[in-house]
């Protein structure tokens, strides 16, 4: 595939090969039949409003970082593979409880099962955010290796799901529509990819200039789109000039886990990438409670979501809500269940009598 020239004549051939590869990878990752369990020490109960996983090679400072941030002791030593199980910790930041997981170090070939890499990456798939921990004294090739391992396991870092609508049907063949000009795919290459999945009747609508890989991701339907921050550790051992260069790496935060340097920046960027919304409650005739916000995910921050987060029966008795904050035009404003809330809004629920 790497040697094949990319043009319209080879698009069909390349699309078929990519679809075959994706199917083979899926079979490797999810072997049929029974077998051993997932392994002791990898399944951790989810707590808090979000989960952050520390992924990286052995001895890059993941355990030290978890200990400094959460106060939970995770064994750290000068030899590799000190952490052999998932070590959980919880940090309270801006009123939100966020779970942090120190995962065992992965090695090249982790996606194929080397060094229990599959179990480690399987836990990473459940995270809301991934901290990819790197040693600034080592080659940036490590960054590419970790990205490749996570991509191979169906994790898409710092990407949005492609705007493709795919629906199977009983008959009528392949019907393809697009609202943008397509430079990577045409009807023939789309048919080639779909035929590999034995799909011969489907409606497919492209709202972006998608590639063959994007289409395969949508058909597979098991991809996880997770934001990632590159945590560049051990900056206490490099010069200011080298630090200036490191700052230019996208989605990165240079820190020193040992000395606790630049943790404020790291936590602020973590908050931005998690995209959380804090909502304060206001009982009738009282001041708002700013000590314990209800924390919701952006995109799931309607009044209905807010009520369900407090108690399931609240929606049943809901009459209207009074909202103070940036999501309304005047304070307070009477709103219904579908109103979308913004960060640091204050809400008072009025129930049916």
Secondary structure as UniProt FT lines:
FT   TURN            2..3
FT   HELIX           8..29
FT   TURN            40..41
FT   STRAND          50..56
FT   TURN            58..59
FT   HELIX           62..70
FT   STRAND          87..93
FT   TURN            94..95
FT   STRAND          96..102
FT   TURN            108..109
FT   HELIX           110..112
FT   HELIX           114..116
FT   HELIX           117..124
FT   TURN            125..126
FT   STRAND          129..135
FT   TURN            136..137
FT   HELIX           141..152
FT   TURN            153..154
FT   STRAND          155..157
FT   STRAND          164..168
FT   STRAND          174..178
FT   HELIX           187..196
FT   TURN            197..198
FT   STRAND          202..206
FT   HELIX           212..220
FT   STRAND          224..233
FT   HELIX           235..237
FT   HELIX           240..246
FT   TURN            247..248
FT   TURN            250..251
FT   STRAND          252..254
FT   TURN            257..260
FT   HELIX           263..274
FT   STRAND          276..281
FT   TURN            284..285
FT   STRAND          289..297
FT   TURN            298..299
FT   HELIX           303..310
FT   HELIX           312..314
FT   TURN            315..317
FT   STRAND          318..324
FT   TURN            326..327
FT   STRAND          333..335
FT   TURN            337..338
FT   TURN            343..344
FT   STRAND          345..351
//
